[in-house]
Amino acid sequence: MPQLAGTEDGVVDLDPFSDETIRDRDQFDITVRETAPVVWLSRYGVWATGRYELGKRVASEWENFTSTRGTGLLDTSKKGNWRPPSPILDADPPEHTKYRSVMANVLSPAMIRSLEQHLTERAVEMVEELIDRREFDAQQDLAQAYPLAVVPEMVGMVPEGRENLLAYSELNFQAMGPRNHRYERAAERAKAAVDYAATAVLRENLAPGGIGLRIYEAADAGTITEQEAALLVRTFVGAGIDTTMYSMGLTFFALATNPDQWALLRDEPQRVRAAYEEALRWKTPGPLLGRTTAREVELGGVRLGAGQKILVCVNAANRDPRHWEDPDKYDITRKAMGHLTFGRGVHACVGQMLARAEVTAVLKAFVERVESFELTGEPTYLDSNWLRGWHHLPVRVVPR
């Protein structure tokens, strides 16, 4: 655990990407949040805030805090990136608007409802098989395996080559941080995966009836270009698997380590959605959000110059006692909606309804079939610049 660093005039000398912080981010979050409304992270020369209201402003006010220069640590207008800019993640209105409209139409509530039966059937199948084993890795065997199975199916990707998706997604998120050993390792692992991702999302490689070809329908209508359609499919796959798998694993961890909340959920399974929302607040899978100031702007009493990076410490904001009562407690009776995990405003996660549908399908299947469960060993943390979660989460279940 990192020690509280000496601070002076809002300067914080802690590294958000150190091994110590990645293993246990809570102390870093507390230091950033409680030192000042806005702090200067001296090791990287960027601003940061861990306050809920200020984080909400940064996430919402695209006019002041732009996404066009990257949503990670680095200013991609200066350093570039390993992948082409995403037309939805790395753009602001008015250019961003048509791409978000395309994705919102494809991922409409009606579309999500049409997928629910399939998501439920796959969840039941997977959960029942694991319960028969009694002991398994809740991260690898369930939280990771389920999105890796259902997301490519929903997109319409052919089965061959899907094993590349993990390496591709890992590079996507490691690149959000500094160009350190984690990034270099991910880049080496993803050499084949980058080529796979570029071709697997092309129209001719997608099956009829899936989300992928529904995105291409916008190209047929002239709303977007063929190349932009491919980039949107690629963005959806690259951003939508890891975040879901780690949020699911963190939810299982929350329930395993809070047996009173598990007992409440077991007795009142209609609370599965609330259990997931509270887990998203309590241990955020994406603990950082990057923006760049589009102009000189005041935030929390600090004048930020144009073109400066600011990081929202999302997990710190999601536990800000100025906004949340008893914020460090995992409580599934809490009204956790309003957390910043999925962002805010025009850049709020366009796939959040699908993520909720996936995780709640698995949780519901699990709750209906399990009397109790517990950890059987120490979870292995995820070694990631930009994501938070578990690599391994060993559990033992007692069936109903």
N, C-alpha and C positions, 0 to 999 in steps of 0.2 A: 504494500500500500504506500503511495507517495506521501511524504510528509507535507504539512502545510508550509508553503514557501513564504519567505519574507516578502512583503508587498509594500510598495511605496507609491502613493499617488495613482493607485489603480493599476500598477504594473504587477503581473503575475508571472513568476519564473517557474512554471511547471510545463511539462511536455505532454500534450494530449495524446501523443503517439508513442510514448515510452511503454516498455513492457509492463512496468508497474501500473500505469494508468489503465492499460488495456485489460489487465487482470482484475482490477478493482477501480472502476471509474468514479465511484461515489465521492471520494475525498476531493478529487479534482473538481467535480461538479460543485461541491459545497464551497470550495475556495473561490471559484469563479463567481458563483452566485452571490456570496456574502461579502466579498471584498468591496465591490462597488456595482452600481447598475450596469456599467460597461467597463471592461478591463482591457488592458493591452497585454497580449501574450508575447512576451519579449523574445522567446526563442524562434518565433516564426514571423514576427512583425505584422501581426493581424489583431483586429479587435475581436472581442467575444462578449456575449451576455448570457447569463443563466437565469434571468428574470422572466417570468411568464409573459407579462404584458409587453415587454420590449421584444421578446422573441416572437410574439404574435405580430407585432408591427413589422419586424424585419421580414417574416414569412409572407405577410399580406401586401405590403407596399412595394409592388414591383417597380413603380415609378422612381422610388428612391433607392431600392435595393435590388439590383438587376441580377437575373440569372444568365444573361448572355455572355458573361465572362467566366462561366463555370460555377457549379454548385458545390464544389469541394474546396480544398485549401488553396489550390493554385489558381492564379489568374490565367485562364486559358487563352486570353487574347495576347498574352505576352509569351507564354511558354508552350502553348499548343497542347494537344491531347492525343492519346493513343488511338482514339476513335473519331469518326466524323461527328460534328455537333448534332445532338438530337433536336429535331424540329419542335419537340414539345418540352423537353427538359431544359434546353439551353437557349430558349427564346422567350421574349416578352411580347405582350400585345403591341401593335396589332397583328404582327406575324404569327404569334403564338395562338391566336384565337381560332383560326380555322382548323389547326391541327388538334387542338383540344376538343373542338366541336366534333370532329371526326371520331376521336376516341370515345368521347362521351356518348355518342350515338351507338357505336359498336358495343360499348360496355354499359348499355342502358339497364335500368331496373328490370325491364321485360326480358332482356337477354340473360341477365343473371338468374332470373327465376326459371328460365328454360333450361339452365344448366344444373339446377339444384338436385334433381333426381339422380343424375349421373354422379355428381359430387358425393351425394349421400351413399349411393351404392358402392362406389370405390372406397369410401371411408369405412363403411361396415365391413367390407371384404378384408381390408388391410388390418383393421383393429381386431377382428375376430381371430385372424391368423396369429397375431402377436399375443393375444390373451392366452391362446392355447399353449404358448411357450412359457408363460408365467414371468420370465425374466427376459428383458430385451433392452436395447438402446433407444430410448424415446426420441433422441435427436436423429440418429442415423436411420433407424428402422421405420420411423413414423413421420416426425416433423420434416425431415429431409426427403424421405422417399415419396411421400404423398404429393407435394407440389411438383417434384420432378416427374411424377407419373401423369398428373392431371393437366398441368399447364401446357406441355407440348401437345397433348391430345386435343385440348380445347383450341389451340392455335392451328392445328392441322399439320404439325411437323411429322415427317416420316420417322419411324422408330430408329433407323440407322443413324448413328452419330450423336444421339441425344446425350451420351456420356460426356460430350464436350461442353454441355451447358454449365456445369458446375465451374469448370476452369474459366470459362468466358465470364460468368457472373462474378467470380472472385476477382478477376482483373478489373472489371468495371468498378468495383467498390474499393479495391486497394489503391487504384489510381486517383481516388478522391482525396487521399492523403498525400504526404510527402513522397518523393521518389526514394524511398528507403528500401531496406532489405525485403520487406513484405511485398512491395511493389515489384521489385526485381524478380523475386521468386514467382510471383503470380504471372508476370510477363513470360517467363521461361516456360511455365506449365501451360500457358494458353496459346502457344504458337500455332498449334493445329486448330485450336478452338476458334480463333479469330477468323480464319478462313472458313471454317464450318458455319459460323454465325452469319457471315456475309452471304453465303449461298443458300443456306437452309431457309431463309426468309424470303427468297425470291418466289414470285407467283407460281412458276412452274413446279416448284418443290413443295407446295402446300396442298393439302387435301380439301376437297369441297366441303362446305358447311361449317368450316372453322372460323375462328376469330380472324385469322390471318387473311383469308380471302375476303372477309367482310371489310377489312381495311382497304383492300385493293379495289373494292367497289367504289370507294371515293375517288380513286384514280380514274376509273371508267367513267365516272360522272364529271370529270374535269375539275373537281375540287382541289385535288393535290396531284402531284406528278407521280409517275411510277417509282422513281427513286425515293421520293418522300414516303411513299407507302412502305417500301422496303425498310426504310429507317424507322418508321413507326412500329412495324412488327418487331424489328430488332430491339428497339427500346423497351417494348412491352415485355419481351422474353428476358432481356438482360436485367431489367429492374424489378421484375415481378416474382422471381423464384426465390432468391436469397432472403429478401425481406420477409416473405411469408413463412419460409421454413424456420427462420430464427425467431420470429415472433411467436410461432407455434411452440417451439421448444421452450422459450421463456415462459409461456403460459403454463406448460406442464411443470416447469420448475417452481413457479409461483404456487401452484396448487399442491405440489408435493411437499413444499416447505412451510405451508400454512394449512395444516390439517383441519382446522376449524372451518376454513373457507371451502376446502374440498367437501367436508361433511355437509355444509350448506348447499353446495352445488349438487351433490349427489341426491339430496332430499328435494331440491327444487331445480331440476334440470332446465327449466325455462330460463335460468339465469346464465346460460352458456355465453350469450352475446355479452352480457355484463362482465363475466369473468375474463373474456378476451379483451374488452376495452380497458378494464382496470390493469391487466397485465401490460398492455401497450403503454399505459401511463407509468406504471410502477417500474418496469425495466424496459426501456425503449430500445428496440433493435437497431435504430439509426440514431445514435446519440448526438450527432453533429449535423448541422445544416449550414452550407456556405452561400454567401451572397457577396456582391461587390457594390459599393456605393456608386450610384449613377450621377450623383451631384453632391455638393457639400450639404450635409444634413445633420440635424441635432438629434441625438438619441440618448436618453437617460441623463441629460445635462452635459453631455460630451459632444463637442463639435467634431464630426468626422469629415475628412476631406474627400473630394471626389476620387474615385478609383481605388478605394481602400477596401480590403477584405474584412468581412465580419463573419464570425462563426456564432450561430445560435447553438448553445449547449442544450439540446432538446430535453434530455433526461433531467437536467437540472431544472429547467423550466417546468417540466411535468411534475416536479416535486417541490416547487416553490411554495413555501408556507404562506406567502402573501396572497396566494390564490387558492390553495388546497388546504383543507383541514386534515390534520394528522397525515401529512403527505407520504411519510415513509411506511405507512401501513398498507398492506395489500388487502383491500376490502371490496368484495364483489357487490355489496349493496350500495357502493358509492356511485354517484352519477359522474362517470369519468369522461363522458363525451365533452369535447372541448379541449382535450389533450392535443398537443402539437405534433404527435407522431406522424400523422399523415399530411402535415403542412397546413397551410391556410390559403384562402383566396384563389386566384387563378392558377396557382401552382400546387394546389392541394392534389394529393395523389389520385390520379384519374382511375386507377385500378383498385381503390380501397374497398369498394363494395364486393369485388370478386375475392379479395383477400379475406374479408370477413366471412364470405360464403364458404370458402375453403376451410378455414380454421374452425368455424362453428360446426360444420358438418362432421369434422373429425372429433371435436370435443363432445358433441352430442352422442356419437356412436360410442365413444369411450365411457362417458358418464352412465349411459344406459346399461353397460355391460360389466362395469368394474365396481366392486364394493369399496376397495381401498387400494392405495398404491404408495410406494415409498422409494426413496433413492437407495441404491445398494452400494454406492461408492461415490467418491468425489467427482462432480462433473468436470470435464475438461473444457477450459475456456476456448473461445474462438479467437484466433490470433489475426485480427483484422484491423486495418487502419480506420475503417469507417463504419463497420457493423459491430453489433454486440450480440452475443449469444453463446451457445455451447457447441463444441465439436462432438463431445460424447455426453450422454445423460442416461446413465444406467439406472433402470427401475425394476421393481418387482410388483406384480399386480395380484390381487385376490379377486377372482371373478365373482359376480353376483350369483 
